[in-house]
Amino acid sequence: MDILHLAAHCRNVPVTFTLELMARDPELSYSEEFADLPEWKRYFSLSRAYMEASRTLCESMIAGDFSAQYSSSRVILHLMRQGIELFLKGALCRAAAKQLPKTHDLAKLYATYSLAYPGPKFFFEMPERFQTSPSMDLFPEISLEEHATLDQRHRYPSDRKGRSFVTPEVFDPERVLEEVEKLDAMLHVIEYVEIRRLDRHDDEP
């Protein structure tokens, strides 16, 4: 079974509430089931939802049902980045970290994750657009300032000093969709095949 089929199987893990039930009972939108999950599972659940939303909006843009404009591309990338951040924090929480790193820095989170989960079976490639700039060593002052706002660049139009985050770049929705699908599949496999195996009898969502 290849990674995409395995990931698709992982996505089909049953949950105990449905859209029909949620429509009849507004309290289910709050979901006591979700609230009762261990914290690390809540992180993973939200991570999957962000990744799914990013993928779905990408598909909608390609189909012409979501506006193909710069601001829309920011939303897709923010959802993708947030999905990665919550996955890393969920994994660290599962590793019994006493206190999660208080940071949105994916590089720092991934470094901590790699220490908690060494070995190739836990490895995944961080999308280049979310990585630290390769020029960071050459221009440390400029790069550190830019790197400090990486988590904000897809959420806000400008930084706290009013400097625009808008940059010229190519956003190819088909290429980004491929990137999201590949990453989403890998994170599903790592979560369900590797991390959740630490709980042999883990059947919860």
C-alpha positions in Angstrom: 0.0 0.0 0.0 1.6 3.3 -1.1 1.6 6.4 1.1 -1.4 8.1 -0.5 -3.6 5.0 -0.1 -2.4 4.5 3.4 -3.2 8.2 4.2 -6.7 7.8 2.6 -7.3 4.8 4.9 -6.2 6.9 7.9 -8.6 9.6 7.0 -11.5 7.2 7.2 -11.2 6.6 10.9 -14.8 6.8 12.1 -16.1 9.5 14.4 -19.1 9.3 16.6 -21.0 12.4 15.3 -22.2 13.3 11.9 -23.3 16.5 10.1 -26.9 15.4 10.4 -26.6 15.1 14.2 -24.8 18.4 14.4 -27.6 20.1 12.5 -30.2 18.7 14.9 -28.3 19.4 18.1 -26.2 22.7 18.2 -24.4 21.4 21.3 -22.6 18.9 19.1 -21.0 21.7 17.2 -19.1 22.3 20.5 -18.5 18.5 20.6 -18.0 17.1 24.1 -16.2 14.3 22.3 -13.5 16.7 21.1 -13.3 18.4 24.5 -12.8 15.0 26.2 -9.9 14.0 24.0 -6.3 14.2 25.4 -4.7 17.4 24.4 -2.3 15.8 21.9 -5.2 14.3 20.0 -7.0 17.7 19.9 -3.8 19.2 18.4 -3.8 16.4 15.7 -7.5 16.8 15.1 -7.2 20.5 14.4 -4.0 20.0 12.3 -5.9 17.6 10.1 -8.8 20.1 9.7 -6.4 22.9 8.7 -4.7 20.7 6.2 -8.0 19.5 4.8 -9.2 23.1 4.5 -6.1 24.2 2.7 -6.4 21.3 0.3 -10.1 21.9 -0.3 -9.7 25.6 -1.0 -6.9 24.8 -3.4 -9.2 22.4 -5.3 -11.9 25.0 -5.3 -9.6 27.6 -6.7 -8.6 25.2 -9.5 -12.3 24.5 -10.2 -13.1 28.3 -10.3 -15.2 28.2 -7.2 -12.7 30.2 -5.0 -11.4 33.5 -6.2 -7.9 33.3 -7.8 -6.4 36.3 -6.3 -3.4 37.1 -4.1 -5.4 37.4 -0.8 -6.9 34.0 -1.4 -3.5 32.4 -1.9 -2.5 33.8 1.6 -5.5 32.0 3.2 -4.5 28.7 1.6 -0.9 29.0 2.7 -1.8 30.1 6.2 -4.1 27.1 6.7 -1.3 24.8 5.5 1.3 26.4 7.8 -1.0 26.2 10.7 -1.7 22.6 10.1 2.1 21.9 10.2 2.5 23.9 13.4 -0.3 22.0 15.2 1.0 18.7 14.0 4.4 19.4 15.5 2.9 20.6 18.8 0.6 17.6 18.9 3.5 15.2 18.4 5.5 17.0 21.2 2.5 17.0 23.5 2.2 13.2 22.8 5.8 12.8 23.7 4.9 13.9 27.3 6.5 17.3 26.9 6.0 19.1 30.2 5.6 22.4 28.4 5.2 23.0 24.7 7.6 25.5 23.2 6.0 28.9 23.2 6.8 29.7 19.7 5.3 29.7 16.2 8.7 29.2 14.7 8.4 26.0 12.6 12.2 25.6 12.4 12.5 25.5 16.2 9.4 23.3 16.6 10.7 20.9 14.0 14.2 20.7 15.6 12.5 19.9 19.0 10.3 17.3 17.2 13.3 15.6 15.6 14.9 15.2 19.0 11.7 13.7 20.5 11.1 11.5 17.5 14.5 10.5 15.9 14.8 8.3 12.9 13.6 8.3 9.3 10.1 7.0 10.0 9.2 10.3 11.7 10.8 12.5 9.0 8.9 14.8 6.7 10.1 17.5 4.4 9.2 21.0 5.4 7.8 22.9 2.4 10.5 25.3 1.1 8.2 28.3 1.5 8.1 27.8 5.3 11.8 27.2 5.7 14.3 29.6 7.1 15.8 31.8 4.3 19.2 30.4 3.0 20.5 34.0 3.2 20.0 34.1 7.0 23.7 33.6 7.7 24.8 36.2 5.2 22.4 38.9 6.4 21.5 38.0 10.0 19.9 41.2 11.0 17.6 41.4 8.0 16.9 37.7 8.0 16.1 37.4 11.7 13.6 40.2 11.4 12.0 38.6 8.4 12.1 35.1 10.0 10.4 36.5 13.2 7.3 37.3 11.1 7.0 34.1 9.1 4.0 33.0 11.0 2.3 36.4 10.3 3.0 36.8 6.6 0.0 34.8 5.5 -2.4 36.2 8.1 -1.9 39.9 8.0 -1.3 42.5 5.3 1.6 44.2 7.2 3.7 44.0 10.3 3.2 46.0 13.5 5.2 48.9 12.0 3.0 49.0 9.0 5.5 47.4 6.6 3.7 45.4 3.9 4.0 41.7 3.8 3.1 41.7 0.1 5.9 40.2 -2.0 6.0 39.3 -5.7 5.8 35.5 -6.0 4.2 32.8 -8.2 1.3 30.9 -6.7 0.4 27.9 -8.8 -2.6 26.3 -7.2 -2.0 23.0 -9.0 1.5 22.8 -7.7 0.5 24.0 -4.2 -2.3 21.3 -4.2 0.3 18.7 -5.0 2.4 20.0 -2.2 -0.5 20.0 0.3 -1.6 16.5 -0.7 1.9 15.1 -0.3 2.5 16.7 3.0 -1.0 15.8 4.3 -0.5 12.2 3.4 2.9 12.0 5.1 1.5 13.6 8.3 -1.4 11.2 8.4 0.9 8.2 8.1 3.3 9.5 10.8 0.4 10.2 13.1 -1.6 7.0 12.7 1.1 4.4 11.8 3.9 5.6 14.0 2.9 8.0 16.8 -0.4 6.4 17.6 1.2 3.0 17.8 2.6 4.1 21.1 -1.0 3.5 22.2 -1.6 0.0 20.9 -5.4 0.1 21.7 -5.9 3.6 20.4 -9.2 3.7 18.5 -10.2 7.3 19.2 -10.3 10.0 16.5 
